Amino acid sequence: MASITKQDIITIIGAGMGGKGLAAQLGINGFRLRIQDIDDAQVAGMRAAGGLHVEGRDVTFAPVEMATTDLAAAVKDAAVLIVSTYGTDHPVLARQLAPLLEDGQTIVLCQGHFGGALLFRAELDRQGCKAQVDIAEMDSYPYMLHVKTPDSVIMTTIKTKWNLVAMPASRSAAVLERVGIAFPNMVTAPNLLHTGFVDLGAIFHVAGMVTNVSRVENDESYNFYTANMVPTVCDLIAKLDAERVAVAAAYGAKIMNVREWLALTYTLANPTLQEDMQEMGRTHFRYAPAPKSLSHRYLVQDVACGLVPIACLGPLAGVPTPACDTVIRFASLLTGRDFYAEGRNLHALGLEGKSVAEIVATVTG
């Protein structure tokens, strides 16, 4: 599959902080861009300005050819569709895209959370989508940034490395060849388990939310990492992380633990996890807005799409997940929701009734 060129159209679906960051970085790098969101307030500023004003990079303006709420117009003739919506929105978006997709298009979920590409592909199939498209997911979001106004952002860190996997995984190399020019630090991973189990943000975010409810629901501004990452919270992160690594290993996925991941991704190498998290808050995430509600994606999305799959896959492979189970149940009690039922459980992922070996075969393709 030939690489895209800077004359090909990239459409970004979702114009929140993630979508604006993608538009800023890809725009200043010279790619032709469209951006779409269901909320016109997210795209109106870019439409009026013709793009995004950018701080923190040598180039200060990222042109955007189309900023719209019209999904069909945004998708038409685009070479690549980058999905930057909440993971909880993936099934709905797949249903909306099914009749609009064209042969040869590439869909990249940025990010997939756990099994996003698997879920997306299954939903397109259920809708009878006939277009021949590639679907892939990233294991994490590549940029750190701050949205100043609807048409301006401050860009800070670019991660040193992140992974991409297609569904089926046999298409990963072709997809990377297709879109890699836009994401130079991205590499392929063996299968969707390697991207799904590397969603560290879910663990950081959920641990920081359920242990700091009073701060979340207080009107005062705060830095999520420097304020919340005290020793006990970091101990909880370590316990959740140990379960994540153990469950992944049971499915043949050898992944980095949290300290190794922080060292590779953010070059953090302090004596303790707490010091790493504090430094991350002071530097890479110094502009990141902190959650002010328990309905924030740091809790709702990351429990449903991050912790629930670990807690469901663990027992099937004989790996207990008491920390994940406790946090999921507590998050459900706090919010009045049943995250086990609404999250990416085995049924939602299309893995119910399969053995460990069958699941590995399914995600590898």
N, C-alpha and C positions, 0 to 999 in steps of 0.2 A: 504494500500500500504506500503510495507516494505521500511525502510530507505535504502538509498544507503550506501555502505561501502567504505572504502578507497581502495578497490580492484576494484571498479567500475570506469569506465572511464567518466570523465567530459570533454566535449569539449567546449571551449570558442570561439565564433565566433565574430571576431573583435579584432584586436590587437593594437588598439590605447592606449591612456592613461588608459581608463577604463578596457580594456581587459588585459593590463599588470598588473594593480592593482589586478584584480581578480586572475590572474596567480600567482602573488607574494604571496598573502595571502593564497590562497587555496593550493599552492605548498608547502609553509613552514609548512602548517598544515597536510601535508602528503597525499593529494589526488592525484590520477593519472590524469594527465592533457594532453590534446591536445589543440593547439591554431591555429586558421586559420584566414587569412586575404587575401583580394584580392590583396593587395600590398605586394610583397615579401620583400620590405625594412622593413616592420613592423615585420616580423617574422624571417628574415635571421640571425639577431644577436642572438636570442634565440636558433635557430637551431644550430648555430655554438658552442654556449656555453653549450647547453644541458639544458637550462633553464634561469632563471633570478637571478642575484646577487641582494640581498636585504639589504638595510640599514634601521634602525629604528625598527627592530625586533630582538629577541634573536637568531633566526635561520637566516643564512645569504645567503642561496641559495635555490631557489625553482626549483626543477626539472620539466622539460616539456618533455614528451615522444615524441611528434610530434609537429613541428611548420611548417606549410605548407600553400600554397595557394589552395590546392586541397580540396574543400569542401566535396566531396563524401568520400574521405579517412578519413577526420576528423570526419565525422558523423557516419561512419560505426561502429556498435556495441557499440556506446557510450550510457551510461545510461541517462545522462543529457546533454542538450545543453543550454549553457548560451549565450544569444545574447547580445553583447555589441557594437552594431553599432548605428549610428545616427537613431533617430526615423524616419527621412525622408527616410531611407533605408529599413524600415521594409517590405513594400509591395514587393519590388524586392527580398529581401532575402526569404520571404515566398514562392514566385514562384520558386526560385532556390531549396529550401529545399523539396518542395512537392513530387518529385519523389524519394527522398533519404531517407525519414523518415521510421523508423521501429516501429512495434507495441511495446508499452511499454515504449517508450522514453518520457522524460519530457523536455519541452522547457520552459525556464525562460527568460523573457526579462528584462534586467538589464540596463536601466529601461524601463518601458512601455510608459512613457510620458502619453498622454491621450488616453485611450482605445486601447493601443497597442495590447493587447491580443485579443480583439474583432476584430480588423482589421486583425491580423495575422491569426486567426481562419477562418475568412471569405475568406481570400485569398487562404488558403489551400483548402477550400471547392470548390472555383471557379476553382482551378487547378485539382480537382478530386482526391485529396490525400486520399488514402484508409487506411493509417496507423492509428492505434488507439493510439493517443498521448495526453498527457496533455499539456496545454498551460497556463502559468501564467505570471504575471508581478510584478516587484517591483516598489514601488512609488518613490524611490530615489536610488542613487548609495551609497553603504555603506562605501567606503573608501576615504580618502584623501591621495594624494601621489604626487610625482614628478618623472618624467621619466628623469634620468640622461643621459643615453645612450641607444642604442637599446637593450642592454641586462642587464640593471641595473636600479633599482628604489629606491627611498626613500619613505618609508611608514610612514605616520603620524597617523592621527586620524581614529578610527572606530566609526561610529555613534552609539549612545546608543540604537536606535530603528528605524526600518523601516518596512513597510507593504508589504505583498504579497497577491495577489488575482488571482484566476484562472478564466478561461472562459470555462465553466460556474462556478459561484462562489461556487456551491455545491461541487466542486472538490478542493477547497482551502485547507481544512484541510488535505486531502490526499497528496497534493503536498508539503505542509509544512512538513508532516511526512517524505516524500521522500527526501527532500533536506535540511531540517532544520539542520542536523548535520554539514553542511558546512557554515551555516549562523545563529549562535546562537542568535543574537539579533533581528531576524526577527519574526514577528507575522502576523496573518491573519487579513484582514479587511473585512467588510461585502460584498462589491461588487466593481466593477471597477470604480464607481464614487468616491469612497473613495481613491483610488490610483490616479486616474486622476486629481482630484481637489487638490491633495497634492503635485503637482510638483512645489514647491516654487522656485526652481532654475530658472524656466522659467521667473518668475516675476523679480527676482533679476537681471538676466542676461540681459533681454530685456530693463529694465529701465536704467541700467547702460550703455548699448550700445547706445540707441537712443539719450541720453542726453550728450554723450561724443564722438561724431563722430570725432572731431579733434584729440583727444588723440588716438582713435582706429587707425586712418590712419596716425599717426606719427610714425617715426622709433624708438622713444625712448621706452625703457622697462618701465613697470609700474606694480604695484599691482592692480588688477581689483577692489578689495573692498576698500582698503585704499585710493586709488586715486579717485575713482568715487563716493563713498557713502557719499556725502555731504548732508546737510539738505533737500534741495529741491528735490534731487533724492529720498531720503528716504520718503519724502511726497508723491511722485508719487508711490512708492512701496506700501505705506499704502493705497492709493486709489485703485490701482489694486487689492490689497489683500482684501479690503472690498467687491469689486465686486465678487471676487472668492468665498469668504465665503457665500455671499448672494445667488449666483447662486447654489452653492452646497446645501444650505439649502432648496431651492425650489425643489430639487430632493431628499430630505430626507437624505442628507448626512451631518451630523454634524461634522465639521472638525475644527481643531485648526486654530486660526489666526496666523499671522506671528510671533508675539512676543511669543506666547505659543509654536509654533513649534521650534523656536530658543532655547527656554529654555529647551525643552525636548531633542532635537537632539544634541545640542552643549553645553548645560548647560550654556547658556548666559542669564544674568539677570541684565543688565545695566539699568540706568534710561530711556534711549531713544533708539529708533530703530537705529539711526545713530551710537551710541556707540556700540551697539551689532554688527552691520555690520563691523565697524572698527576693533573691537576685532577679529571677525571671519577672517578678512583679515590678521591680524598680526599673528594669531595662526594657525587655521585649514587650511587656504588657503595661507599660506605664500610662498609656492613653486609653486602655481598654475600659469601656463603661461597665460598671458593676451591676449585677441584677438587683432590682428593687421589688421583685415579686416572685412568689413561688411558682407562678405560671411561666416564668422565664425558661428559655430553651436549656439553660444550664441544668435545670432540674427535669423538666418534662421530656425534652428530646433525649437527654443523655441517660436518663434512667430507662426510657422506653427502647431506645435504639442502641444503647451501649451496655448497660448492666444486665438487662433482661436476657439477651442472648447468651451471655456468659453463664448466668444462673440456670438457664434451661439446658444448655449443652453440657454443663459440668456433670450433673447426676447421670445423664445418659452414658457418659464415659467413666462413671465410677469416681468422679472427683467432687468432693463436697465443696460447697460455696457458701459457708455460713455468713461471712461478712457481706457478700453481695445480697444474699437473701434478706438479711437484717436491714440493710440500707434501702432496698426496694420496698420492703413492707413499711418501713418508717416513712419513706417518701409518699407511699400510697395513703397512709394515715394522715399525714400533714395536708395533703391536697384533696382527699376524698375521692381519689381515683384508684382504679385497679390496674396498676402498670403491668402486672403479669398478663392480664387479659388483653390490654390494648397495645402492648409493646411487641417487639420482634421476637415472639416466641417461636417454637418449632413449627406450629401450624402456619403462622404468618409468613415464615420464610420458606414454606413448602418442604420442610424437612421432617415433618411428623411421620412416625412409623419407620424411619430409616435407622440403620445401624451406624456406628461410628465410621466404618469403612465406606458405607453407602453415602454418607454425608460428604466425606472427603472426595469421593468420586464425583459427586454432584457439583461441588464448588470448583473442582479442577476442570472438568469438562474434557 
